[in-house]
């Protein structure tokens, strides 16, 4: 008795069937990616955090603002525009007037990290000055440049 194979000796193109599965998987992946890409972000609105401001306590810090512009950084001390060369002296003078050693810095989103670091280094060179970021006045009055 001889056994007969149910498949022909040369199966033909049967080996491409896994390729169809692979193509179907790629199509499904592309379709799902398109759907997910449309929903790529969710807007989250958080209230302003008072965490950094609370650390200042009852101190009335000197507020130094850095605004990034196309022509370069612009510095403000208590809402008054100052050149970078006299920034350290004016911050120290304002701190002595207020009787505080705290400086709160606010950095504009247009300013680069290098400009921010220059501001921090300039203030850090002053003896005994503590630097805080993310400060917001409690009374709601902000001197806008």
CNS distance restraints for C-alpha pairs under 8 A (distance, minus, plus):
assign (resid   7 and name CA) (resid  11 and name CA) 6.74 0.50 0.50
assign (resid  13 and name CA) (resid  17 and name CA) 7.90 0.50 0.50
assign (resid  15 and name CA) (resid  19 and name CA) 8.00 0.50 0.50
assign (resid  16 and name CA) (resid  20 and name CA) 6.77 0.50 0.50
assign (resid  17 and name CA) (resid  21 and name CA) 6.78 0.50 0.50
assign (resid  18 and name CA) (resid  22 and name CA) 6.33 0.50 0.50
assign (resid  19 and name CA) (resid  23 and name CA) 6.22 0.50 0.50
assign (resid  20 and name CA) (resid  24 and name CA) 6.12 0.50 0.50
assign (resid  21 and name CA) (resid  25 and name CA) 6.13 0.50 0.50
assign (resid  22 and name CA) (resid  26 and name CA) 6.25 0.50 0.50
assign (resid  23 and name CA) (resid  27 and name CA) 6.19 0.50 0.50
assign (resid  24 and name CA) (resid  28 and name CA) 6.16 0.50 0.50
assign (resid  25 and name CA) (resid  29 and name CA) 6.13 0.50 0.50
assign (resid  26 and name CA) (resid  30 and name CA) 6.17 0.50 0.50
assign (resid  27 and name CA) (resid  31 and name CA) 6.14 0.50 0.50
assign (resid  28 and name CA) (resid  32 and name CA) 6.11 0.50 0.50
assign (resid  29 and name CA) (resid  33 and name CA) 5.99 0.50 0.50
assign (resid  30 and name CA) (resid  34 and name CA) 6.30 0.50 0.50
assign (resid  31 and name CA) (resid  35 and name CA) 6.56 0.50 0.50
assign (resid  32 and name CA) (resid  36 and name CA) 6.11 0.50 0.50
assign (resid  33 and name CA) (resid  37 and name CA) 5.86 0.50 0.50
assign (resid  34 and name CA) (resid  38 and name CA) 6.59 0.50 0.50
assign (resid  35 and name CA) (resid  39 and name CA) 7.06 0.50 0.50
assign (resid  36 and name CA) (resid  40 and name CA) 6.19 0.50 0.50
assign (resid  50 and name CA) (resid  54 and name CA) 5.84 0.50 0.50
assign (resid  50 and name CA) (resid 136 and name CA) 7.93 0.50 0.50
assign (resid  51 and name CA) (resid  55 and name CA) 6.77 0.50 0.50
assign (resid  52 and name CA) (resid  56 and name CA) 7.30 0.50 0.50
assign (resid  52 and name CA) (resid 132 and name CA) 7.34 0.50 0.50
assign (resid  52 and name CA) (resid 133 and name CA) 7.02 0.50 0.50
assign (resid  52 and name CA) (resid 134 and name CA) 6.23 0.50 0.50
assign (resid  52 and name CA) (resid 135 and name CA) 6.57 0.50 0.50
assign (resid  53 and name CA) (resid  57 and name CA) 7.55 0.50 0.50
assign (resid  53 and name CA) (resid 134 and name CA) 7.06 0.50 0.50
assign (resid  53 and name CA) (resid 135 and name CA) 5.21 0.50 0.50
assign (resid  53 and name CA) (resid 136 and name CA) 6.44 0.50 0.50
assign (resid  53 and name CA) (resid 137 and name CA) 7.99 0.50 0.50
assign (resid  56 and name CA) (resid  61 and name CA) 7.97 0.50 0.50
assign (resid  56 and name CA) (resid 102 and name CA) 7.81 0.50 0.50
assign (resid  56 and name CA) (resid 132 and name CA) 7.79 0.50 0.50
assign (resid  59 and name CA) (resid 100 and name CA) 6.88 0.50 0.50
assign (resid  59 and name CA) (resid 102 and name CA) 7.32 0.50 0.50
assign (resid  60 and name CA) (resid  98 and name CA) 7.26 0.50 0.50
assign (resid  60 and name CA) (resid 100 and name CA) 6.87 0.50 0.50
assign (resid  60 and name CA) (resid 102 and name CA) 7.55 0.50 0.50
assign (resid  61 and name CA) (resid  95 and name CA) 7.39 0.50 0.50
assign (resid  61 and name CA) (resid  98 and name CA) 7.77 0.50 0.50
assign (resid  61 and name CA) (resid 100 and name CA) 6.41 0.50 0.50
assign (resid  61 and name CA) (resid 101 and name CA) 7.32 0.50 0.50
assign (resid  61 and name CA) (resid 102 and name CA) 4.82 0.50 0.50
assign (resid  61 and name CA) (resid 103 and name CA) 5.06 0.50 0.50
assign (resid  61 and name CA) (resid 104 and name CA) 5.95 0.50 0.50
assign (resid  62 and name CA) (resid  77 and name CA) 7.29 0.50 0.50
assign (resid  62 and name CA) (resid  78 and name CA) 6.56 0.50 0.50
assign (resid  62 and name CA) (resid  91 and name CA) 7.04 0.50 0.50
assign (resid  62 and name CA) (resid  94 and name CA) 6.52 0.50 0.50
assign (resid  62 and name CA) (resid  95 and name CA) 6.04 0.50 0.50
assign (resid  62 and name CA) (resid  98 and name CA) 7.78 0.50 0.50
assign (resid  62 and name CA) (resid 100 and name CA) 7.91 0.50 0.50
assign (resid  62 and name CA) (resid 102 and name CA) 6.49 0.50 0.50
assign (resid  62 and name CA) (resid 103 and name CA) 4.73 0.50 0.50
assign (resid  62 and name CA) (resid 104 and name CA) 6.02 0.50 0.50
assign (resid  63 and name CA) (resid  77 and name CA) 6.05 0.50 0.50
assign (resid  63 and name CA) (resid  78 and name CA) 5.33 0.50 0.50
assign (resid  63 and name CA) (resid  79 and name CA) 7.94 0.50 0.50
assign (resid  63 and name CA) (resid 103 and name CA) 5.95 0.50 0.50
assign (resid  63 and name CA) (resid 104 and name CA) 4.84 0.50 0.50
assign (resid  63 and name CA) (resid 105 and name CA) 5.80 0.50 0.50
assign (resid  63 and name CA) (resid 106 and name CA) 7.38 0.50 0.50
assign (resid  64 and name CA) (resid  75 and name CA) 7.14 0.50 0.50
assign (resid  64 and name CA) (resid  76 and name CA) 5.61 0.50 0.50
assign (resid  64 and name CA) (resid  77 and name CA) 4.62 0.50 0.50
assign (resid  64 and name CA) (resid  78 and name CA) 6.29 0.50 0.50
assign (resid  64 and name CA) (resid  79 and name CA) 7.87 0.50 0.50
assign (resid  64 and name CA) (resid  91 and name CA) 7.82 0.50 0.50
assign (resid  64 and name CA) (resid 103 and name CA) 7.04 0.50 0.50
assign (resid  64 and name CA) (resid 104 and name CA) 6.16 0.50 0.50
assign (resid  64 and name CA) (resid 105 and name CA) 4.77 0.50 0.50
assign (resid  64 and name CA) (resid 106 and name CA) 6.31 0.50 0.50
assign (resid  65 and name CA) (resid  75 and name CA) 5.79 0.50 0.50
assign (resid  65 and name CA) (resid  76 and name CA) 4.99 0.50 0.50
assign (resid  65 and name CA) (resid  77 and name CA) 6.51 0.50 0.50
assign (resid  65 and name CA) (resid  78 and name CA) 7.96 0.50 0.50
assign (resid  65 and name CA) (resid  79 and name CA) 7.70 0.50 0.50
assign (resid  65 and name CA) (resid 105 and name CA) 5.64 0.50 0.50
assign (resid  65 and name CA) (resid 106 and name CA) 4.70 0.50 0.50
assign (resid  65 and name CA) (resid 107 and name CA) 5.81 0.50 0.50
assign (resid  65 and name CA) (resid 108 and name CA) 7.61 0.50 0.50
assign (resid  66 and name CA) (resid  73 and name CA) 6.67 0.50 0.50
assign (resid  66 and name CA) (resid  74 and name CA) 5.84 0.50 0.50
assign (resid  66 and name CA) (resid  75 and name CA) 4.84 0.50 0.50
assign (resid  66 and name CA) (resid  76 and name CA) 6.51 0.50 0.50
assign (resid  66 and name CA) (resid 105 and name CA) 7.61 0.50 0.50
assign (resid  66 and name CA) (resid 106 and name CA) 6.30 0.50 0.50
assign (resid  66 and name CA) (resid 107 and name CA) 4.80 0.50 0.50
assign (resid  66 and name CA) (resid 108 and name CA) 5.97 0.50 0.50
assign (resid  66 and name CA) (resid 111 and name CA) 7.12 0.50 0.50
assign (resid  66 and name CA) (resid 116 and name CA) 7.42 0.50 0.50
assign (resid  66 and name CA) (resid 119 and name CA) 7.80 0.50 0.50
assign (resid  67 and name CA) (resid  73 and name CA) 5.80 0.50 0.50
assign (resid  67 and name CA) (resid  74 and name CA) 5.14 0.50 0.50
assign (resid  67 and name CA) (resid  75 and name CA) 6.45 0.50 0.50
assign (resid  67 and name CA) (resid 107 and name CA) 6.35 0.50 0.50
assign (resid  67 and name CA) (resid 108 and name CA) 4.93 0.50 0.50
assign (resid  67 and name CA) (resid 109 and name CA) 7.89 0.50 0.50
assign (resid  67 and name CA) (resid 110 and name CA) 6.86 0.50 0.50
assign (resid  67 and name CA) (resid 111 and name CA) 5.95 0.50 0.50
assign (resid  68 and name CA) (resid  72 and name CA) 6.25 0.50 0.50
assign (resid  68 and name CA) (resid  73 and name CA) 4.71 0.50 0.50
assign (resid  68 and name CA) (resid  74 and name CA) 6.35 0.50 0.50
assign (resid  68 and name CA) (resid 108 and name CA) 6.29 0.50 0.50
assign (resid  68 and name CA) (resid 109 and name CA) 7.48 0.50 0.50
assign (resid  68 and name CA) (resid 110 and name CA) 4.79 0.50 0.50
assign (resid  68 and name CA) (resid 111 and name CA) 3.89 0.50 0.50
assign (resid  68 and name CA) (resid 112 and name CA) 7.11 0.50 0.50
assign (resid  69 and name CA) (resid  73 and name CA) 5.83 0.50 0.50
assign (resid  69 and name CA) (resid  74 and name CA) 7.14 0.50 0.50
assign (resid  69 and name CA) (resid 110 and name CA) 6.92 0.50 0.50
assign (resid  69 and name CA) (resid 111 and name CA) 7.24 0.50 0.50
assign (resid  73 and name CA) (resid 111 and name CA) 6.94 0.50 0.50
assign (resid  73 and name CA) (resid 115 and name CA) 6.77 0.50 0.50
assign (resid  74 and name CA) (resid  81 and name CA) 7.18 0.50 0.50
assign (resid  74 and name CA) (resid  82 and name CA) 7.61 0.50 0.50
assign (resid  74 and name CA) (resid  83 and name CA) 7.49 0.50 0.50
assign (resid  74 and name CA) (resid  84 and name CA) 7.90 0.50 0.50
assign (resid  75 and name CA) (resid  81 and name CA) 5.80 0.50 0.50
assign (resid  75 and name CA) (resid  82 and name CA) 5.63 0.50 0.50
assign (resid  75 and name CA) (resid  83 and name CA) 6.64 0.50 0.50
assign (resid  75 and name CA) (resid  84 and name CA) 6.75 0.50 0.50
assign (resid  75 and name CA) (resid  87 and name CA) 7.66 0.50 0.50
assign (resid  76 and name CA) (resid  80 and name CA) 5.03 0.50 0.50
assign (resid  76 and name CA) (resid  81 and name CA) 4.35 0.50 0.50
assign (resid  76 and name CA) (resid  82 and name CA) 5.65 0.50 0.50
assign (resid  76 and name CA) (resid 145 and name CA) 7.32 0.50 0.50
assign (resid  77 and name CA) (resid  81 and name CA) 6.57 0.50 0.50
assign (resid  77 and name CA) (resid  82 and name CA) 6.80 0.50 0.50
assign (resid  77 and name CA) (resid  87 and name CA) 7.81 0.50 0.50
assign (resid  77 and name CA) (resid  90 and name CA) 7.40 0.50 0.50
assign (resid  77 and name CA) (resid  91 and name CA) 6.79 0.50 0.50
assign (resid  78 and name CA) (resid 143 and name CA) 6.95 0.50 0.50
assign (resid  79 and name CA) (resid 143 and name CA) 5.17 0.50 0.50
assign (resid  79 and name CA) (resid 144 and name CA) 6.11 0.50 0.50
assign (resid  79 and name CA) (resid 145 and name CA) 5.50 0.50 0.50
assign (resid  80 and name CA) (resid 145 and name CA) 7.10 0.50 0.50
assign (resid  81 and name CA) (resid 145 and name CA) 7.52 0.50 0.50
assign (resid  82 and name CA) (resid  86 and name CA) 6.95 0.50 0.50
assign (resid  82 and name CA) (resid  87 and name CA) 6.41 0.50 0.50
assign (resid  83 and name CA) (resid  87 and name CA) 6.29 0.50 0.50
assign (resid  86 and name CA) (resid  90 and name CA) 6.22 0.50 0.50
assign (resid  87 and name CA) (resid  91 and name CA) 6.13 0.50 0.50
assign (resid  87 and name CA) (resid 122 and name CA) 7.74 0.50 0.50
assign (resid  88 and name CA) (resid  92 and name CA) 6.21 0.50 0.50
assign (resid  88 and name CA) (resid 122 and name CA) 6.25 0.50 0.50
assign (resid  88 and name CA) (resid 123 and name CA) 6.09 0.50 0.50
assign (resid  88 and name CA) (resid 126 and name CA) 7.03 0.50 0.50
assign (resid  89 and name CA) (resid  93 and name CA) 6.07 0.50 0.50
assign (resid  90 and name CA) (resid  94 and name CA) 6.01 0.50 0.50
assign (resid  91 and name CA) (resid  95 and name CA) 6.09 0.50 0.50
assign (resid  91 and name CA) (resid 103 and name CA) 7.95 0.50 0.50
assign (resid  91 and name CA) (resid 123 and name CA) 7.74 0.50 0.50
assign (resid  92 and name CA) (resid  96 and name CA) 6.23 0.50 0.50
assign (resid  92 and name CA) (resid 126 and name CA) 7.27 0.50 0.50
assign (resid  93 and name CA) (resid  97 and name CA) 6.30 0.50 0.50
assign (resid  94 and name CA) (resid  98 and name CA) 6.24 0.50 0.50
assign (resid  95 and name CA) (resid  99 and name CA) 5.87 0.50 0.50
assign (resid  95 and name CA) (resid 100 and name CA) 5.26 0.50 0.50
assign (resid  95 and name CA) (resid 101 and name CA) 6.04 0.50 0.50
assign (resid  95 and name CA) (resid 102 and name CA) 7.36 0.50 0.50
assign (resid  95 and name CA) (resid 103 and name CA) 7.74 0.50 0.50
assign (resid  96 and name CA) (resid 100 and name CA) 6.47 0.50 0.50
assign (resid  96 and name CA) (resid 101 and name CA) 7.86 0.50 0.50
assign (resid 101 and name CA) (resid 128 and name CA) 6.46 0.50 0.50
assign (resid 101 and name CA) (resid 129 and name CA) 4.84 0.50 0.50
assign (resid 101 and name CA) (resid 130 and name CA) 6.07 0.50 0.50
assign (resid 102 and name CA) (resid 129 and name CA) 5.76 0.50 0.50
assign (resid 102 and name CA) (resid 130 and name CA) 4.81 0.50 0.50
assign (resid 102 and name CA) (resid 131 and name CA) 6.09 0.50 0.50
assign (resid 102 and name CA) (resid 132 and name CA) 7.35 0.50 0.50
assign (resid 103 and name CA) (resid 129 and name CA) 6.78 0.50 0.50
assign (resid 103 and name CA) (resid 130 and name CA) 6.00 0.50 0.50
assign (resid 103 and name CA) (resid 131 and name CA) 4.95 0.50 0.50
assign (resid 103 and name CA) (resid 132 and name CA) 6.15 0.50 0.50
assign (resid 104 and name CA) (resid 131 and name CA) 5.82 0.50 0.50
assign (resid 104 and name CA) (resid 132 and name CA) 4.61 0.50 0.50
assign (resid 104 and name CA) (resid 133 and name CA) 5.64 0.50 0.50
assign (resid 104 and name CA) (resid 134 and name CA) 7.44 0.50 0.50
assign (resid 104 and name CA) (resid 135 and name CA) 5.85 0.50 0.50
assign (resid 105 and name CA) (resid 131 and name CA) 7.12 0.50 0.50
assign (resid 105 and name CA) (resid 132 and name CA) 6.17 0.50 0.50
assign (resid 105 and name CA) (resid 133 and name CA) 5.08 0.50 0.50
assign (resid 105 and name CA) (resid 134 and name CA) 6.90 0.50 0.50
assign (resid 105 and name CA) (resid 135 and name CA) 6.90 0.50 0.50
assign (resid 106 and name CA) (resid 133 and name CA) 6.22 0.50 0.50
assign (resid 106 and name CA) (resid 134 and name CA) 6.02 0.50 0.50
assign (resid 106 and name CA) (resid 135 and name CA) 6.72 0.50 0.50
assign (resid 107 and name CA) (resid 111 and name CA) 6.77 0.50 0.50
assign (resid 107 and name CA) (resid 116 and name CA) 7.02 0.50 0.50
assign (resid 111 and name CA) (resid 115 and name CA) 6.35 0.50 0.50
assign (resid 111 and name CA) (resid 116 and name CA) 6.89 0.50 0.50
assign (resid 112 and name CA) (resid 116 and name CA) 6.35 0.50 0.50
assign (resid 113 and name CA) (resid 117 and name CA) 6.06 0.50 0.50
assign (resid 114 and name CA) (resid 118 and name CA) 6.24 0.50 0.50
assign (resid 115 and name CA) (resid 119 and name CA) 6.38 0.50 0.50
assign (resid 116 and name CA) (resid 120 and name CA) 6.30 0.50 0.50
assign (resid 117 and name CA) (resid 121 and name CA) 6.02 0.50 0.50
assign (resid 118 and name CA) (resid 122 and name CA) 6.07 0.50 0.50
assign (resid 119 and name CA) (resid 123 and name CA) 6.33 0.50 0.50
assign (resid 120 and name CA) (resid 124 and name CA) 5.90 0.50 0.50
assign (resid 120 and name CA) (resid 131 and name CA) 7.81 0.50 0.50
assign (resid 121 and name CA) (resid 125 and name CA) 6.29 0.50 0.50
assign (resid 122 and name CA) (resid 126 and name CA) 7.40 0.50 0.50
assign (resid 123 and name CA) (resid 129 and name CA) 7.33 0.50 0.50
assign (resid 123 and name CA) (resid 131 and name CA) 7.65 0.50 0.50
assign (resid 124 and name CA) (resid 129 and name CA) 6.85 0.50 0.50
assign (resid 124 and name CA) (resid 130 and name CA) 7.78 0.50 0.50
assign (resid 124 and name CA) (resid 131 and name CA) 7.58 0.50 0.50
assign (resid 136 and name CA) (resid 140 and name CA) 7.73 0.50 0.50
assign (resid 137 and name CA) (resid 141 and name CA) 6.65 0.50 0.50
assign (resid 137 and name CA) (resid 142 and name CA) 6.82 0.50 0.50
